[in-house]
Amino acid sequence: MPTKEEFSLVEKRLEHWNEKIKIASIGGIVLDKDKMLKHVKDKDEMGKELSEVQLHYLRKLKERK
């Protein structure tokens, strides 16, 4: 589970995303930027999953240096 600081980092990252960004899942769920941000701020299950994906991406970027 992401820490408080990690949730904050993901929240800041999402705040700077383009308004037109949407994510769709195989289950038919479509999330726009505002919905993703709400889930991350609420720290619910979807917010945890979104945060973990973003943190994984950021860690992989760091490894490329």
Secondary structure, 3 states (H helix, E strand, C coil): CCCHHHHHHHHHHHHCCCCCCEEECCCCCEEEHHHHHHHHHHCCHHHHHHHHHHHHHHHHHHHCC
